[in-house]
Structures are given as C-alpha cells and as structure tokens.
Amino acid sequence: MHWVVAWYQPVGLFSLKPGEATSTGGKSLLVPTPFAIRMALLDAAIRVRGVAAGPQAFAAIKALHLALAPPRWVAVTGLFGKILKPERDEEAGRAMQRTIAFREYVHLGGPLGLGLGGDPTHLEEVSPLLPHISYLGKRGSFFQLLAPPERVETAEDRPPEGFIALVAWDRARGGAGPAAFPLGHVQRLDEWSADLTFEQANIYAAGRIRVGYERVRVDVVLPYRLVWSGRGFTVYERVEGQG
C-alpha cells in the first residue's frame, strides 16, 4: 500500500474526551481519534481551497487508511476545575451556573507520527493539507509539522513500520479471536462510518451526525503499558515490538 507519513511535534498538552464522556467527567484519550484526524484534514481543505472544494476533499479523506506512531512516553494529569454550564432552571434568573468538572491533559513525550494510506490519487489530493493541520482533538491541542511528509510503500495493507492501524483490534490482527489479543492499552475511538456524507460533516448544513450510524466507535489497542501512577497522574510507556 502507498502511504504518506508526517511527523508532528506537540507544542501543548493534548486533550480529547471519549465519546461516552459527560461534560463534567472528562477523562482524555491518549491519541487523536480517526474522526478527529479526518475532520482536521477536511477543515484544512476548506480553509485552504474554499467550501466548494469540500465534497471532493471529503471523498478522498474518507477513502484513506489511517495509522499512528505514538511516542515512547505519555503522561496524563487529572484535575478538577471550575466551569460554567447552561442553567436548566428557568427560575434561577441566570443563563449560566458555576460547577466543577474533572479534566485530563496528556503530555506526549515526543513526536506523533501520522500515516495516510490508500490510492495514490487520494494521497495527492490530501497530502498538501498536512502542513495546515495545527491541532488535533480539542481546540488548543496544538501540533507542529516537523518536516515535509514522506512517501512509504508497504506490503498489502500493512501500516508503515512502527505505526499502528487505527482500526478495530480484531481487524488489525486479521480477524483473530481473543486468544490473539495483543499487549497494550484499549481505547474506544470515534471514526467516520461508510454512510457519512459531506452534508452531514458540514457544520453549516442541516445534516446531523448520529452516533452508531454516521459516527461509529472502534476499540483500538494502543501499544502502551502503565508504568507509574500517583495522585492525579499516570505514566505510560510504549511496549517495544508492538505496532
């Protein structure tokens, strides 16, 4: 398979809540989701080329295979903070109410590799957008491209060496059952479904994205093991030989 590989240096703390999280209970995922990566590419296409180019870019982005090369170390810090949320009690006489919320912030200890795989035509369409991605996940999770993207070829549909495919763990192992479960840390990541259309992805259109239909969730095994934890923090190390 043909791949384009880009390396990004995190220049801020990463944060992205799982899809099941509530507004006041915000544990963070360790890496960006396929949904977030594809949306970042689509956002870059519209900002650079205009809304009219959106449908063509959407089709190319949707056809891509995605893979990540996470850094060796990841440190997660959890804290409670004060937030404002909409007031539901109409008799309270205020638009917002004060409350507390749990948040997690992730320090990625090194560059994050992003791999885009697929048809060379689609890669030609999408690869110029990679320098225009400035954050992945929650706004403020800033990344900076380190060098021009590189071209890589692999056997069949395997990801480049050191990368993990962002697909359900059983698909990544050729449909193997639980006996082949790899060593790592399971995370549930959001992904575009085959039914998602550009009108639904366009926030200015009337289309709506429904969980379980246009937005699906896949369980991905990240090559990490917990090595240290304490009050308010957890440290993970990448498992050698995984991915």
DRENTI-281930 format. One record per residue: residue number from 1; x, y, z of N, C-alpha, C, O in turn; residue in three letters. Coordinates in pm, whole numbers, plus 50000, padded with zeros to 5 digits. Layout:
N
NUM_X_Y_Z_X_Y_Z_X_Y_Z_X_Y_Z_ALA
...
// end
This chain:
243
1_50084_49881_50000_50000_50000_50000_50088_50125_50000_50197_50126_50057_MET
2_50039_50228_49936_50108_50356_49934_50068_50436_50058_49950_50443_50093_HIS
3_50168_50497_50122_50145_50576_50242_50215_50711_50233_50320_50724_50168_TRP
4_50157_50810_50297_50223_50937_50323_50237_50949_50474_50139_50937_50548_VAL
5_50359_50972_50521_50389_50978_50664_50433_51117_50702_50521_51175_50638_VAL
6_50371_51172_50805_50407_51305_50856_50430_51295_51007_50361_51222_51077_ALA
7_50529_51371_51055_50562_51371_51198_50530_51509_51256_50570_51612_51203_TRP
8_50455_51507_51368_50413_51630_51433_50470_51636_51575_50469_51537_51649_TYR
9_50519_51755_51612_50566_51777_51748_50454_51844_51827_50407_51951_51789_GLN
10_50410_51783_51937_50310_51851_52020_50372_51974_52087_50479_51964_52148_PRO
11_50306_52087_52077_50356_52211_52137_50264_52257_52250_50275_52369_52298_VAL
12_50174_52170_52290_50084_52196_52402_50035_52062_52454_50067_51958_52398_GLY
13_49959_52066_52561_49903_51943_52615_49784_51898_52530_49704_51980_52485_LEU
14_49775_51768_52508_49667_51711_52428_49550_51674_52518_49569_51627_52630_PHE
15_49429_51696_52467_49310_51656_52541_49198_51627_52443_49171_51707_52353_SER
16_49132_51513_52460_49017_51477_52377_48936_51373_52453_48982_51261_52475_LEU
17_48815_51410_52492_48732_51320_52571_48678_51205_52485_48652_51223_52366_LYS
18_48661_51087_52545_48591_50978_52474_48447_51019_52444_48391_51106_52509_PRO
19_48389_50955_52344_48253_50990_52304_48150_50969_52412_48047_51036_52413_GLY
20_48177_50874_52505_48079_50845_52610_48089_50940_52730_48004_50936_52818_GLU
21_48192_51026_52733_48213_51112_52849_48105_51219_52860_48047_51261_52760_ALA
22_48079_51262_52983_47986_51372_53007_48062_51503_53012_48185_51505_53008_THR
23_47988_51613_53020_48053_51744_53022_48130_51769_53151_48222_51851_53153_SER
24_48095_51698_53259_48163_51720_53386_48262_51610_53421_48336_51622_53519_THR
25_48266_51503_53343_48359_51393_53367_48442_51368_53244_48408_51282_53164_GLY
26_48550_51442_53227_48624_51442_53102_48758_51374_53106_48860_51443_53094_GLY
27_48766_51241_53123_48892_51171_53104_48933_51185_52958_48847_51194_52870_LYS
28_49063_51187_52932_49111_51209_52796_49160_51080_52733_49214_50993_52801_SER
29_49143_51070_52603_49209_50966_52526_49358_50998_52518_49399_51111_52544_LEU
30_49439_50899_52483_49584_50920_52475_49627_50972_52339_49734_51032_52328_LEU
31_49547_50949_52235_49583_50990_52099_49459_51045_52028_49347_51020_52073_VAL
32_49478_51119_51920_49363_51166_51842_49285_51049_51781_49344_50945_51750_PRO
33_49156_51066_51766_49073_50963_51705_49077_50974_51552_49112_51080_51500_THR
34_49043_50866_51480_49030_50878_51335_48931_50986_51295_48952_51056_51195_PRO
35_48822_51001_51372_48723_51104_51342_48787_51242_51350_48766_51325_51261_PHE
36_48866_51267_51454_48930_51397_51471_49032_51424_51361_49043_51536_51312_ALA
37_49107_51321_51322_49208_51339_51218_49143_51372_51084_49188_51462_51014_ILE
38_49037_51298_51049_48971_51323_50922_48905_51462_50922_48909_51533_50821_ARG
39_48846_51501_51034_48784_51633_51042_48890_51743_51031_48864_51847_50970_MET
40_49007_51721_51089_49115_51819_51078_49159_51836_50933_49186_51948_50888_ALA
41_49167_51725_50860_49203_51731_50718_49095_51803_50637_49126_51884_50550_LEU
42_48968_51774_50667_48859_51839_50595_48856_51989_50626_48834_52070_50537_LEU
43_48879_52024_50751_48886_52165_50790_48997_52236_50715_48978_52347_50667_ASP
44_49114_52172_50704_49226_52233_50632_49192_52250_50484_49226_52353_50425_ALA
45_49126_52152_50425_49089_52161_50283_48997_52279_50257_49014_52351_50158_ALA
46_48900_52300_50345_48805_52410_50326_48871_52545_50350_48844_52641_50278_ILE
47_48959_52553_50451_49027_52679_50478_49121_52718_50365_49133_52836_50332_ARG
48_49188_52619_50304_49288_52646_50201_49225_52661_50063_49265_52748_49986_VAL
49_49127_52575_50031_49073_52569_49896_48933_52625_49882_48885_52645_49770_ARG
50_48866_52650_49994_48730_52701_49989_48626_52592_50005_48653_52474_49986_GLY
51_48504_52635_50042_48396_52540_50068_48361_52458_49945_48323_52341_49956_VAL
52_48374_52519_49826_48338_52449_49703_48423_52324_49681_48379_52229_49617_ALA
53_48545_52324_49735_48633_52209_49719_48606_52103_49826_48669_51997_49823_ALA
54_48516_52130_49919_48490_52039_50029_48447_51899_49989_48505_51802_50037_GLY
55_48345_51885_49901_48300_51749_49866_48408_51662_49805_48416_51543_49836_PRO
56_48492_51719_49717_48599_51639_49657_48701_51597_49762_48745_51482_49764_GLN
57_48739_51690_49848_48834_51656_49955_48774_51554_50050_48843_51463_50095_ALA
58_48646_51569_50081_48578_51476_50170_48586_51333_50117_48615_51240_50192_PHE
59_48561_51315_49988_48564_51181_49928_48704_51120_49938_48717_51001_49967_ALA
60_48808_51201_49915_48944_51149_49922_48983_51115_50066_49046_51013_50091_ALA
61_48945_51201_50160_48978_51178_50301_48906_51054_50353_48964_50976_50429_ILE
62_48781_51037_50313_48703_50924_50360_48761_50791_50313_48745_50689_50381_LYS
63_48828_50790_50199_48881_50666_50142_49015_50626_50203_49063_50516_50176_ALA
64_49075_50712_50284_49209_50686_50335_49210_50585_50449_49115_50576_50526_LEU
65_49319_50509_50459_49352_50431_50578_49434_50520_50669_49515_50600_50622_HIS
66_49414_50508_50800_49486_50591_50896_49570_50504_50988_49531_50393_51023_LEU
67_49688_50557_51026_49776_50489_51121_49849_50594_51203_49870_50706_51158_ALA
68_49888_50556_51325_49960_50646_51415_50085_50577_51467_50089_50455_51484_LEU
69_50189_50658_51492_50308_50613_51562_50318_50696_51689_50374_50806_51687_ALA
70_50265_50645_51801_50267_50723_51925_50407_50727_51984_50487_50638_51959_PRO
71_50437_50831_52063_50571_50842_52123_50594_50737_52230_50501_50666_52270_PRO
72_50718_50728_52277_50753_50625_52375_50683_50651_52509_50637_50557_52574_ARG
73_50676_50777_52551_50621_50809_52682_50497_50895_52670_50489_50983_52584_TRP
74_50401_50869_52756_50280_50950_52767_50250_50970_52915_50245_50874_52992_VAL
75_50229_51095_52955_50195_51126_53094_50060_51197_53097_50038_51293_53024_ALA
76_49971_51148_53182_49835_51202_53192_49817_51267_53328_49844_51205_53431_VAL
77_49772_51392_53329_49746_51464_53453_49597_51490_53465_49534_51539_53370_THR
78_49540_51458_53580_49398_51482_53605_49379_51588_53712_49456_51596_53808_GLY
79_49275_51669_53695_49248_51775_53791_49101_51813_53787_49029_51782_53692_LEU
80_49058_51880_53894_48924_51937_53899_48934_52088_53879_49023_52153_53933_PHE
81_48841_52142_53802_48840_52286_53778_48699_52340_53777_48602_52265_53764_GLY
82_48688_52470_53791_48558_52536_53787_48520_52568_53644_48602_52617_53566_LYS
83_48396_52539_53609_48346_52568_53474_48209_52633_53483_48146_52634_53589_ILE
84_48165_52689_53371_48030_52741_53358_47952_52649_53265_48004_52608_53161_LEU
85_47829_52618_53300_47744_52536_53214_47606_52601_53206_47567_52672_53299_LYS
86_47531_52577_53099_47399_52640_53085_47307_52606_53202_47303_52492_53249_PRO
87_47235_52705_53248_47140_52688_53358_47012_52625_53304_46953_52675_53208_GLU
88_46968_52515_53366_46846_52447_53322_46723_52494_53399_46610_52478_53352_ARG
89_46744_52552_53514_46632_52601_53595_46594_52741_53548_46667_52837_53572_ASP
90_46480_52751_53483_46438_52880_53428_46409_52983_53537_46412_53103_53511_GLU
91_46383_52937_53658_46352_53029_53766_46477_53081_53837_46466_53165_53927_GLU
92_46593_53034_53797_46716_53078_53863_46754_53220_53827_46827_53286_53901_ALA
93_46705_53269_53713_46734_53405_53672_46875_53427_53621_46926_53539_53628_GLY
94_46938_53323_53570_47073_53335_53516_47088_53241_53398_47021_53138_53389_ARG
95_47177_53279_53307_47198_53198_53188_47295_53083_53214_47281_52977_53153_ALA
96_47393_53103_53304_47494_53002_53330_47503_52975_53481_47471_53062_53562_MET
97_47546_52857_53515_47569_52821_53655_47711_52772_53673_47770_52715_53581_GLN
98_47766_52795_53792_47901_52751_53823_47898_52608_53877_47811_52572_53957_ARG
99_47993_52528_53832_48006_52392_53883_48151_52349_53869_48234_52426_53820_THR
100_48183_52228_53911_48318_52177_53895_48316_52062_53794_48213_51996_53776_ILE
101_48429_52039_53731_48439_51933_53630_48577_51869_53640_48675_51935_53676_ALA
102_48583_51741_53606_48710_51670_53602_48766_51675_53460_48693_51651_53364_PHE
103_48894_51705_53447_48959_51712_53317_49093_51639_53323_49157_51634_53427_ARG
104_49133_51583_53210_49264_51522_53197_49338_51587_53081_49279_51621_52978_GLU
105_49469_51603_53099_49556_51660_52996_49674_51566_52976_49732_51516_53072_TYR
106_49708_51544_52849_49807_51443_52813_49933_51509_52759_49928_51590_52666_VAL
107_50046_51475_52819_50176_51518_52769_50234_51405_52685_50267_51299_52738_HIS
108_50247_51429_52556_50307_51330_52466_50458_51354_52465_50504_51461_52425_LEU
109_50533_51254_52508_50677_51270_52524_50755_51249_52397_50845_51166_52394_GLY
110_50721_51322_52292_50793_51310_52166_50700_51330_52048_50580_51349_52066_GLY
111_50755_51326_51927_50672_51346_51807_50567_51238_51790_50585_51124_51833_PRO
112_50457_51276_51726_50348_51184_51691_50348_51165_51541_50338_51261_51465_LEU
113_50358_51039_51497_50358_51010_51354_50217_50985_51303_50140_50912_51366_GLY
114_50182_51044_51190_50052_51026_51126_50072_50966_50988_50144_51023_50905_LEU
115_50010_50852_50963_50021_50786_50834_49888_50784_50761_49785_50746_50817_GLY
116_49891_50825_50634_49773_50822_50547_49800_50723_50436_49897_50738_50362_LEU
117_49716_50621_50423_49737_50519_50323_49622_50508_50226_49507_50539_50260_GLY
118_49651_50463_50104_49545_50444_50006_49590_50465_49864_49709_50454_49832_GLY
119_49495_50495_49779_49521_50517_49637_49609_50641_49619_49586_50743_49683_ASP
120_49711_50633_49532_49798_50749_49510_49724_50876_49471_49766_50987_49505_PRO
121_49612_50862_49399_49533_50980_49361_49477_51050_49484_49481_51172_49494_THR
122_49426_50971_49577_49373_51030_49701_49484_51092_49784_49465_51197_49846_HIS
123_49601_51028_49785_49712_51083_49862_49760_51215_49802_49797_51306_49875_LEU
124_49760_51226_49670_49796_51351_49605_49698_51462_49641_49737_51578_49653_GLU
125_49573_51426_49658_49471_51523_49694_49487_51572_49838_49465_51690_49867_GLU
126_49525_51481_49927_49521_51512_50070_49656_51555_50127_49659_51639_50217_VAL
127_49767_51502_50078_49897_51528_50140_49933_51677_50148_49999_51715_50245_SER
128_49895_51764_50052_49925_51907_50068_49855_51972_50187_49890_52083_50226_PRO
129_49756_51904_50244_49683_51961_50357_49755_51940_50490_49725_52009_50588_LEU
130_49849_51846_50494_49913_51812_50621_49985_51930_50687_49977_51942_50810_LEU
131_50054_52018_50613_50118_52133_50679_50018_52231_50741_50057_52314_50823_PRO
132_49892_52222_50703_49792_52317_50751_49718_52268_50876_49632_52338_50929_HIS
133_49752_52149_50923_49694_52099_51048_49773_52157_51165_49894_52136_51175_ILE
134_49706_52231_51252_49773_52295_51366_49731_52236_51500_49800_52255_51600_SER
135_49617_52166_51503_49578_52100_51627_49495_51977_51594_49431_51969_51489_TYR
136_49498_51881_51686_49423_51756_51673_49352_51730_51804_49414_51730_51910_LEU
137_49222_51707_51798_49145_51686_51920_49078_51813_51964_49027_51889_51882_GLY
138_49078_51837_52094_49017_51957_52149_49097_52079_52105_49220_52075_52100_LYS
139_49026_52187_52072_49094_52308_52028_49193_52354_52136_49157_52366_52253_ARG
140_49314_52379_52096_49420_52411_52190_49522_52300_52204_49629_52320_52262_GLY
141_49490_52181_52150_49586_52070_52149_49676_52086_52025_49658_52019_51924_SER
142_49771_52178_52037_49847_52223_51920_49959_52126_51883_50026_52069_51970_PHE
143_49977_52108_51751_50085_52028_51695_50151_52109_51584_50088_52194_51521_PHE
144_50280_52081_51562_50354_52148_51455_50423_52045_51368_50492_51956_51419_GLN
145_50406_52057_51237_50471_51965_51144_50622_51984_51149_50671_52096_51140_LEU
146_50696_51874_51163_50841_51881_51180_50918_51886_51049_51022_51950_51041_LEU
147_50867_51819_50946_50939_51809_50819_50839_51777_50709_50727_51736_50738_ALA
148_50877_51796_50583_50786_51760_50474_50745_51614_50482_50829_51529_50514_PRO
149_50620_51582_50453_50574_51441_50457_50654_51354_50361_50702_51400_50258_PRO
150_50667_51226_50397_50743_51131_50318_50651_51025_50259_50544_50997_50313_GLU
151_50695_50966_50147_50620_50857_50084_50680_50723_50126_50802_50707_50130_ARG
152_50593_50627_50158_50635_50494_50201_50544_50392_50134_50425_50417_50115_VAL
153_50600_50276_50099_50520_50166_50045_50536_50044_50136_50645_50014_50184_GLU
154_50424_49975_50160_50426_49855_50244_50357_49740_50171_50286_49761_50073_THR
155_50381_49619_50221_50318_49501_50163_50170_49498_50200_50133_49523_50315_ALA
156_50088_49468_50103_49943_49460_50122_49891_49589_50186_49923_49698_50139_GLU
157_49811_49577_50293_49757_49697_50357_49819_49722_50494_49758_49787_50578_ASP
158_49939_49670_50517_50006_49690_50645_50047_49836_50663_50083_49902_50565_ARG
159_50042_49888_50787_50090_50025_50811_50242_50029_50806_50306_49924_50813_PRO
160_50301_50147_50794_50448_50157_50796_50505_50103_50928_50433_50094_51028_PRO
161_50632_50068_50927_50697_50013_51046_50690_50112_51162_50720_50231_51146_GLU
162_50650_50061_51278_50638_50146_51396_50503_50211_51411_50478_50277_51512_GLY
163_50413_50195_51313_50280_50254_51317_50176_50148_51353_50196_50029_51328_PHE
164_50067_50192_51412_49953_50104_51438_49835_50151_51354_49810_50270_51344_ILE
165_49764_50057_51295_49647_50091_51215_49532_50132_51306_49506_50066_51407_ALA
166_49465_50241_51272_49352_50288_51353_49224_50218_51308_49132_50279_51253_LEU
167_49221_50088_51334_49104_50005_51306_49079_49920_51429_49164_49912_51518_VAL
168_48962_49857_51436_48931_49770_51549_49038_49663_51563_49089_49612_51463_ALA
169_49074_49629_51688_49189_49542_51714_49178_49407_51644_49280_49352_51603_TRP
170_49055_49352_51629_49043_49222_51564_49069_49232_51415_49124_49140_51354_ASP
171_49031_49345_51354_49063_49366_51212_49213_49383_51193_49269_49336_51094_ARG
172_49279_49452_51287_49423_49472_51276_49499_49340_51284_49611_49331_51236_ALA
173_49439_49240_51345_49502_49109_51357_49438_49007_51263_49445_48886_51287_ARG
174_49376_49055_51156_49320_48966_51057_49199_48890_51104_49173_48779_51058_GLY
175_49122_48950_51196_49001_48886_51244_49026_48781_51351_48937_48701_51380_GLY
176_49146_48781_51412_49176_48681_51514_49089_48701_51637_49047_48813_51666_ALA
177_49062_48594_51707_48977_48598_51825_49052_48645_51948_49166_48690_51937_GLY
178_48989_48636_52065_49052_48684_52188_49185_48621_52221_49267_48683_52289_PRO
179_49211_48498_52174_49339_48434_52205_49456_48511_52146_49569_48496_52192_ALA
180_49432_48593_52044_49538_48670_51979_49542_48814_52027_49604_48899_51964_ALA
181_49475_48841_52139_49468_48979_52188_49608_49031_52219_49679_48969_52298_PHE
182_49649_49143_52159_49785_49193_52178_49801_49266_52311_49703_49310_52371_PRO
183_49926_49279_52355_49956_49353_52477_49941_49502_52449_49996_49553_52351_LEU
184_49867_49571_52534_49851_49714_52514_49737_49771_52596_49684_49706_52685_GLY
185_49701_49893_52563_49600_49970_52636_49483_49996_52541_49500_50061_52438_HIS
186_49366_49946_52574_49249_49956_52486_49184_50094_52500_49159_50140_52612_VAL
187_49157_50157_52388_49084_50284_52387_48976_50277_52280_48997_50221_52172_GLN
188_48860_50335_52311_48749_50339_52216_48754_50473_52142_48737_50579_52201_ARG
189_48776_50465_52012_48795_50584_51929_48680_50600_51830_48628_50502_51778_LEU
190_48642_50725_51805_48537_50756_51708_48594_50756_51566_48710_50791_51545_ASP
191_48509_50717_51470_48550_50708_51330_48433_50745_51241_48317_50731_51279_GLU
192_48464_50794_51119_48361_50814_51018_48306_50678_50977_48381_50581_50965_TRP
193_48176_50670_50955_48119_50547_50901_48109_50558_50749_48127_50665_50692_SER
194_48080_50446_50686_48067_50445_50541_47946_50526_50495_47939_50565_50378_ALA
195_47851_50553_50586_47729_50624_50549_47741_50776_50563_47652_50849_50520_ASP
196_47850_50825_50622_47864_50969_50644_47876_51042_50511_47948_50998_50422_LEU
197_47804_51154_50497_47809_51237_50377_47871_51372_50409_47882_51410_50526_THR
198_47910_51445_50306_47968_51577_50326_47867_51672_50389_47904_51756_50472_PHE
199_47742_51660_50351_47638_51747_50408_47626_51728_50558_47598_51823_50631_GLU
200_47646_51605_50604_47640_51579_50748_47766_51627_50819_47759_51672_50933_GLN
201_47881_51618_50752_48006_51663_50812_48017_51815_50813_48090_51871_50895_ALA
202_47946_51882_50724_47949_52028_50714_47865_52088_50827_47743_52070_50830_ASN
203_47930_52159_50920_47859_52213_51036_47762_52324_50999_47676_52360_51079_ILE
204_47774_52378_50878_47684_52485_50835_47564_52433_50757_47479_52511_50715_TYR
205_47557_52302_50738_47444_52241_50668_47348_52181_50770_47378_52174_50889_ALA
206_47233_52139_50722_47129_52089_50811_47148_51944_50851_47079_51894_50940_ALA
207_47241_51874_50786_47263_51733_50815_47308_51711_50959_47374_51797_51017_GLY
208_47274_51596_51016_47307_51564_51154_47383_51432_51160_47348_51336_51091_ARG
209_47489_51427_51242_47568_51306_51259_47517_51231_51380_47512_51285_51491_ILE
210_47478_51105_51360_47424_51023_51468_47526_50917_51511_47588_50851_51428_ARG
211_47541_50905_51641_47632_50804_51695_47576_50665_51664_47458_50638_51686_VAL
212_47661_50579_51614_47619_50444_51578_47575_50431_51433_47555_50320_51384_GLY
213_47561_50544_51366_47521_50542_51225_47629_50609_51140_47704_50541_51070_TYR
214_47637_50742_51145_47741_50812_51069_47871_50825_51149_47978_50844_51092_GLU
215_47860_50815_51281_47977_50821_51370_47983_50691_51448_47897_50665_51533_ARG
216_48084_50609_51419_48094_50478_51483_48215_50477_51576_48302_50564_51568_VAL
217_48220_50376_51663_48328_50365_51759_48398_50231_51743_48334_50127_51729_ARG
218_48531_50235_51746_48612_50115_51730_48708_50104_51849_48759_50206_51897_VAL
219_48731_49983_51896_48824_49958_52006_48962_49929_51948_48984_49829_51881_ASP
220_49055_50019_51977_49192_50010_51925_49286_49979_52041_49275_50039_52148_VAL
221_49378_49887_52020_49478_49854_52122_49603_49938_52095_49675_49916_51998_VAL
222_49627_50035_52184_49747_50118_52173_49864_50045_52241_49844_49982_52345_LEU
223_49984_50053_52185_50097_49977_52240_50157_50044_52364_50272_50086_52363_PRO
224_50078_50053_52471_50123_50117_52595_50098_50026_52714_50005_49945_52715_TYR
225_50184_50042_52815_50163_49977_52944_50181_50081_53054_50264_50171_53042_ARG
226_50103_50069_53159_50112_50161_53271_50237_50128_53353_50256_50014_53393_LEU
227_50321_50228_53377_50446_50204_53450_50455_50282_53581_50537_50250_53667_VAL
228_50371_50385_53597_50383_50466_53718_50254_50545_53733_50201_50597_53635_TRP
229_50204_50555_53855_50085_50635_53878_50086_50687_54021_50150_50629_54108_SER
230_50017_50793_54043_50006_50854_54174_49883_50941_54179_49797_50934_54091_GLY
231_49875_51024_54280_49759_51110_54294_49758_51215_54182_49840_51307_54181_ARG
232_49666_51200_54090_49649_51300_53984_49732_51278_53860_49727_51362_53770_GLY
233_49809_51167_53851_49887_51148_53729_49904_50999_53700_49897_50915_53789_PHE
234_49927_50968_53572_49955_50833_53526_50057_50842_53413_50047_50930_53328_THR
235_50154_50752_53413_50257_50750_53310_50251_50616_53236_50246_50509_53298_VAL
236_50251_50624_53103_50250_50506_53018_50379_50501_52937_50434_50604_52899_TYR
237_50426_50378_52911_50542_50357_52825_50502_50269_52709_50426_50173_52724_GLU
238_50554_50303_52592_50524_50222_52474_50587_50083_52486_50701_50069_52529_ARG
239_50509_49982_52447_50556_49844_52451_50640_49818_52326_50591_49830_52214_VAL
240_50765_49782_52347_50853_49756_52234_50804_49635_52154_50760_49535_52210_GLU
241_50813_49648_52023_50774_49537_51937_50628_49538_51900_50586_49456_51819_GLY
242_50547_49630_51958_50406_49641_51924_50389_49750_51820_50454_49854_51827_GLN
243_50298_49726_51723_50273_49824_51620_50365_49805_51501_50357_49880_51404_GLY
// end
